[in-house]
Amino acid sequence: MGSHEKKNTETVEELPDAWWYKIYAGVVLTTILVIAALYAFSRYFSL
Amino acid sequence: MKFLDWAIVVAYLVYVIWDGIRMTKHSGDVEGYFLANRSLPWWAVGLSVMATQLSAITLVGTTGQAYTDGMRFLQFYYGLPLAMVILCITVVPFFYRANVYTAYEYLERRFDAKTRSLTSFCFLISRGLGVGVIIAAPSVILSIVLGWSEIATIFLMGLSTTVYTMIGGVQAVTWTDVKQMAVIFLGLSVVLIVIIAQFPQQVSLTDGLYLAGSLGKLETVNTSFDLTEKYTIWSGLIAALFLFLAYFGCDQSQVQRFLTAKSVSEGRTSLLMSAFLKIPMQFMILLIGVLVFVFYQFATPPMIFNSVESAKVEQKAQYQILQGEYDAAHAIREASALAFVADKSDAARESYVAADKVFNETRKNATEFIKAETGNKSFNDVNYVFPTFVVQNMPMGVIGLIIAAIFAAAMSSISAELNSLATATTIDFYRRHFRTDADDKHYVRFGRAATFVWGIFACIVAIYATNLGSLIEVVNKFGSFFYGSLLGVFVLAIVVKRARPRGAFFGLLIGIASVWLASVYTNIEFLWFNVVGCLATVLAGYLISLTDRREPNAGTAEA
């Protein structure tokens, strides 16, 4: 297996973890808002 | 289907095959063929992730489900964004920095070759059979709706996908996925607009939604905590969360998508794209099903949407009586619907709800009659609703676009599955156990041969799956037995430092056995099997690991 391992020599700039955690919080918040909006949509058209 | 429709379908097929084949120039070595040299942008990977998950049976079945059962299926996807966040934090950087080709390759570094081979073997069996079902389900529907031979549809779909996947590798899979998603979005958007345009003049979109809402078809949040209820907010947020973690994080057909991204950041962004778009997209698909239902309030729907099954009994006197009752019930429901639209009073609403109940009873009677007459106890025509509606009611051109979209949904899933099956076969078995020192060209040739063999195998499975309903059930059950337990092995690998090879190997077997026991001795819904399998594997794996005093493989946990 070892002889086939790829050596990733290219340096790629990665975004910092702190930035990602803000994005994750945004995803969770958006999901909550979307579910709340869907619930409101259901209730509204159910009279 | 008119000439324009055929032209659109043929143009789609020719373009996709040509587009896939021209990717050959980027697929000369192992990394290019299986991982696209880790060079793909996040948006292409993200669309490929979504296209792989969206199979034709999801597209066709979900709209049919919305027609009969409303939008409650949407709750199944509520856990997906949370799963994507967890995967972005855990497996994406782990797998990417470990420089692996398959998810199971990582398990050898963390545990041993036995665990890698067992998990990869389970993947090959479940996905090898699963891709046959992915081909079979839309093939049966299209063959009935369009009047084509089943075998012709299977091979048209299966072989055309095999050809471009085999030649172009993962580059072909990803870039054709991008175009296929465009065809799917375009098709769905057009059909949405055309359905609304076909409502009677006095019925607006809002009126249609009130009609559907009054029958509970717009319910998107069910808060009851009942393990035997298939779709609740809890099964979506908890049980489906485990399923999505397993599917996107441990299934090679999805892991391979984000391994082709340029960087960890691009891999993460590709998954978060699904996190943002999946629920709205699924909402749109379900809304189309609901609007088809609204459309059929003012036009008589077929009593049975599967015309082949109904043709077997339609000459019988009893069936004709049922047809008469059905037509009468529809006329009453249509009048009640129009009255409710004109006057949204409680009395009009109650009258409409009662008329719908009677109408549903007559359709149920017809379904039971077909079950009794044909001996097909599992008869269900939900998957035929949308294609039948399209062929009977959409204008020229739109029919061809939707048929192309159904092909696109099927082919995007099939290509990713075939590519991942070939990758696991080549990397986890052939290169690991049989030919360890060949050059890149040799492995690419083997990968192409493996894609071809899996493609033929999938078509053969599809031919049998169309005749054996129980086989489809077995394949789906096998998948659900395996997913939670596979997730458990990866949890042991990444989270539990004390986990050892013996614990992982036997934990996986105990996890699969636990799910089997749960399926036999309880009536919990299948989504919860993923929770059972994962927890049983982690618990058993941890306890068994305590009996193994060997140190873990060096340099693995930091991968």
Chai-1 contact restraints between the chains, C-beta under 6 A:
chainA,res_idxA,chainB,res_idxB,connection_type,confidence,min_distance_angstrom,max_distance_angstrom,comment,restraint_id
A,K6,B,E31,contact,1.0,0.0,6.0,A-B,restraint_1
A,K6,B,N99,contact,1.0,0.0,6.0,A-B,restraint_2
A,N8,B,N99,contact,1.0,0.0,6.0,A-B,restraint_3
A,V12,B,S263,contact,1.0,0.0,6.0,A-B,restraint_4
A,E14,B,S263,contact,1.0,0.0,6.0,A-B,restraint_5
A,E14,B,V264,contact,1.0,0.0,6.0,A-B,restraint_6
A,E14,B,S265,contact,1.0,0.0,6.0,A-B,restraint_7
A,L15,B,S265,contact,1.0,0.0,6.0,A-B,restraint_8
A,Y24,B,V85,contact,1.0,0.0,6.0,A-B,restraint_9
A,V27,B,P81,contact,1.0,0.0,6.0,A-B,restraint_10
A,V27,B,V85,contact,1.0,0.0,6.0,A-B,restraint_11
A,V27,B,A275,contact,1.0,0.0,6.0,A-B,restraint_12
A,T31,B,P81,contact,1.0,0.0,6.0,A-B,restraint_13
A,V34,B,I279,contact,1.0,0.0,6.0,A-B,restraint_14
A,I35,B,Y78,contact,1.0,0.0,6.0,A-B,restraint_15
A,L38,B,T220,contact,1.0,0.0,6.0,A-B,restraint_16
A,Y39,B,V221,contact,1.0,0.0,6.0,A-B,restraint_17
A,S42,B,L218,contact,1.0,0.0,6.0,A-B,restraint_18
A,S42,B,E219,contact,1.0,0.0,6.0,A-B,restraint_19
A,S42,B,T220,contact,1.0,0.0,6.0,A-B,restraint_20
A,F45,B,L209,contact,1.0,0.0,6.0,A-B,restraint_21
A,F45,B,Y210,contact,1.0,0.0,6.0,A-B,restraint_22
A,F45,B,G213,contact,1.0,0.0,6.0,A-B,restraint_23
A,F45,B,L218,contact,1.0,0.0,6.0,A-B,restraint_24
A,S46,B,G213,contact,1.0,0.0,6.0,A-B,restraint_25
